[in-house]
Amino acid sequence: MTVREIVISSVEPPLEAVLGRLGYNKNKSQLDESLFSQIKSEIATAINIAEPKAHILDQKIISTKDDSITIESGLVFFSAKLAKILAKSKSVSLFACTIGEKLTIETEKLLREGQAARSVILDAAGSETVEAFADYISEVLQREKKLFRLKPAMRYSPGYGDLKTNVHKELLPLLESAEIGITSNPDNFILKPEKSITAIIGWE
C-alpha cells in the first residue's frame, strides 16, 4: 500500500469552535461587536495563510493484544485504549496533516509586536483550522470505506490517553510526512509545525 497525498486550497474552521477555544460560552458571555469583528478577521487570516496538506496510508491489522496493536508495516502501537477502540477493526487508516508553519510564524510576530489579543485569537483559529482539516480527511475516508461496507472506529491520536508521542519516531517516516513538512521534536516527539495532527482510524 502506498502513501496518498491530499492538498486542498483552503479550510474554514467553524466559528463556534474558535469561540469555544477562546473560552466563549454563549450562555455566560457576551461579545461586543468590535471583538466579534476582530475574531472573524483573524479567522479569515487563518484561512488565507493556511496550506493544508496531508499524507494517508491504509494498513491491515496483523495482531491485537490487550495493550497493543501491530499493523502490517511492523509498527506497534502500545496503547490499551487504542487496542480497545480497534477491537473489531481489521484495518486502519493512518494520516498526518498540517496547515503549515506560516500561521505560527504570524502569531509569534504579533506577540513580538505587542498585539497579544490578535496573536491569541489567530492561534485559536489556527488550531481549529487544522482540526477542521482532520475532520475533512476523516469524512473523505468514511465515504471511501462506505463503498466496502466499512464503518469507522473512533479517531485516535498520539499524545492522547496512553498512546505516547514517541510513536512518531516510526509513524512519521512510515507516512513520509517530511515530504509535506511534518517532523517531530527529537526530545519529546511533539509535531512540527505546531498546527499538525497525526491520527489513526480503524475500520469495522
N, C-alpha and C positions, 0 to 999 in steps of 0.2 A: 504494500500500500504506500502511496506517495503523498507527500505533503501538498495540500492545496492552499492557494493564496486568495484572500478576499481583500480588495481595495475598493472603497467607496468614496464618493466625493464629500459627503458630509453626514453628520449625525446630529439630531436635535434632542437634547436632554429634556425630559418632562419638567415643566415649570414647577409643578407641585413637589417633585423630587428635590429640585435645587432649593426651594424654600424650606423643605423639611431638613435638608442637610445644614441649612443655616440656622436651624432652631425655631423656625416659624411654625406656629400652631394656629390655624385659623379660628379655633375656638377660644384661644387665650391671647392672641397677639393681633395687633393692628399695624398695617404698613401705611406710611404716608406715601403720597403719590410720587414724590421725588426719589425715595428709596426704591419704590417698586420699579420706577423707570430705570434706575441705575442697575438693578438686578437684571432686568430684561436686556439692557445694553451689554452687560458682561456675558450673558448667555449668548448673545449674538456674536460677541468677540470669540467666545469658546468655539462656536460652530464654524466661524470663519478661519481660525488658525489650526483647528484640529486636522490631523492627517490620519484618518482611520485605516489601519492595515491589520491583517490577521493571517495566521497560518493554522490550518486544521489537519489533523491526522486521525484516521479511523484505525482502531486496533481490536483484535479479538482478545477476550479474557482467557488466559490459559489456566489459571487456578485461583480459587478464592478460599482464604482461611479466615479464622475469626478476627485476625488483626492485620491482614494484608491482602493485597490483590496483585497478581502477576499478569502482565499483558505480553503479547506475542513478541515484542521487541526485547523482552527480558527485564524491562523496568518493573520494579516492585514498589507499590505504594503501601507504606506501612501506616495503616490507619484503621482502627476498629470501626470507627464511624463510617468511613467510606466503604469498608467491606460490607457493612450492614445495608447501606444505601444501594450497593451494586449486587446484592444477594441474588436477585432474579435476572440480572443482566448477563448477556453472552458476549457483548462487545461494548466498546466505549469510543467516544469522540473526544480527542484532546485538542485544545486550542490555546493559542496565545494571541492576544490582541492589544493594540496600543493606539493612542491618538497622537503619538509623537512627543517631542520634547519642547516644542515651541510654547505651549501653554505654560509649562512650569517655568521656562525662562522669563516669560512675560510677568508671571505672578511675583517672581523674585525681583524683577526690575521695578515693579510697582512698589514693592515693600521698601526697596532701597531709596525710592523717591519720596517716601513718607506717605504713600497712598495705601495705608493698611486696609481700609474698608474695601477698596476696589480689589486688592490682592486676595482678600478672604473670599469675596463673592466670586471672583474669577476661578479661584481654586475649587470652590464648591461646584461651580458649573462644569469645570473640567472633570471632576470626579464622577459627576452624573452623566457626562458625555461618554466616558469610557464604559460606564455601566450600561448605558443605552446601547452602545455598540456590541457589548457582550450579549445583551438581550436579543439584538438583531441576529447575531450569529446563531444563537440558540434556536430562534424561530426558523431560520433558514434550514438548519439541521433537522428540526422537527418535521418540516414539510417534506424534506427528502426521505426521512426514515418512515414517515407515514405510508409512503408508497409500498413499503415492505412490511406493513402492519406492525411496526415497532413503535413503542411509546417511551418517552424519556423518564429516567430516574431523576432525582433532584440534582441540579448542577452543584458541583463542589469544587472548591479552590484550595490550593496550598496556602497555608497560613491560617486556615480556619480549623477549629476543633483540634483534632490530634494529628492532622496531616501537616508535617513541618515543611517550611520553605526550603529546606536543604534538598528536597526532591528536584528543585530547579536545576541542580548541578547536572542531572541526567535528562530531565524533561525538556529543557530549552534546546540542547543540541538535537534531541530527537525531533523537535518541531522546527528545526532550522531557523530558530527565532532571530538569530543575529542578522539574517538577511532582511528582516523588516525592522531592525534597530533595537530589538529587545535583548538585553543581557541581564545579569543579576550581580549584586554586590558580592564579592568573593568572601566576605566575612559573615554576613547574615542572610545572603541569598535573596534579599529584597529586590524586586524588579526595578530595572531602569529601562526607559524613562519611568518616572513615578506613576504617570497615568497609564498603566498597563495592567492586564489581567491574564492569568492562566486559569484554565478550568477543565474539568472532567465531567462528561455526561454519559451515563450508562443507558443502554437500550434494552428494553424488556420485550 
